[in-house]
Amino acid sequence: MNEPSSNPAPNFSNREEMYTTLFANMVIQNTNMAIMLLGKAPHPETGEIVQDLETARILIDQLEMLEAKTKGNLNKKEESLLKQALGALRMAFVETVEGGEAPPQPAAPELKPSSPAAPATPAPEPKSSISTAGEGGAAQEESKKKFSKKY
């Protein structure tokens, strides 16, 4: 069981400091979850790569709503954190959608030292698919038509 002394509650000097910390934690949690759902990071418990673009887009939209609703009410650090998180998520979303690739197989087996050849094999595939995607301009134009929201 968890002992109360092993995870003490943070000691905040004032309410504003507490809200700043909670705001940063919320932005980071949403960002990490969206990155995972874009297939850019493995699931923390299973090590599998998960890709759910619709849910990732909802998380990005929530952060955008938060940015709009809190405009003028954030301190510089909070505003910067939110802006950087949204910029990174938008880029990751575009890369994932334009890449049009299926999510890679679970990352945990590939990262084990017992199979050193496994990580080297998938690495060239994304590079080659990126170069072929550049050659197929019609496919990229078609994928842009499917999504009305641009990040």
Phi, psi and omega in degrees: 000158178280132176269139181302327183283342182286336182225071185293149178290142179298147180258108181261140180282334177207171183296322180298318178297320179296315180296322178298316180293316179295321178298313180298318178298318180295316180296317181293320179297313179297320179296312180298319179295317179295318178300317179296317182288342174278357180080018181268347179215148180286156175299133186296330182270318186262338184079001180278150174274126181245140177226117178220089186295325182295314179292322176299318179296324177296317179296320177295317178299323178296319178293324176295319177297317179299319178298316181292317184286337182256006182305127180087354182248002181257150173281174185300319180295316179296316180297317180295316179300313181295318180295316179294319179298315180295320178298315180294318181292321179297317179296316180296321179296313180298316179301318181292315182291315181288331177294326177059019183270150172290152180298144178297163177294166183312136185282332185302311180294328182289332185271354180291138179295339182292340179235075184294338181282336184300313181294330182288330183292310182290336185301315180293331182300311178299324180296317181291324179289330177292317181292324178287329177295326178292327179286329181267071182300328180296322179294322179293319179296321180294320180293329178293329181289333184289332184244122181275334181274128180250139178252000000 
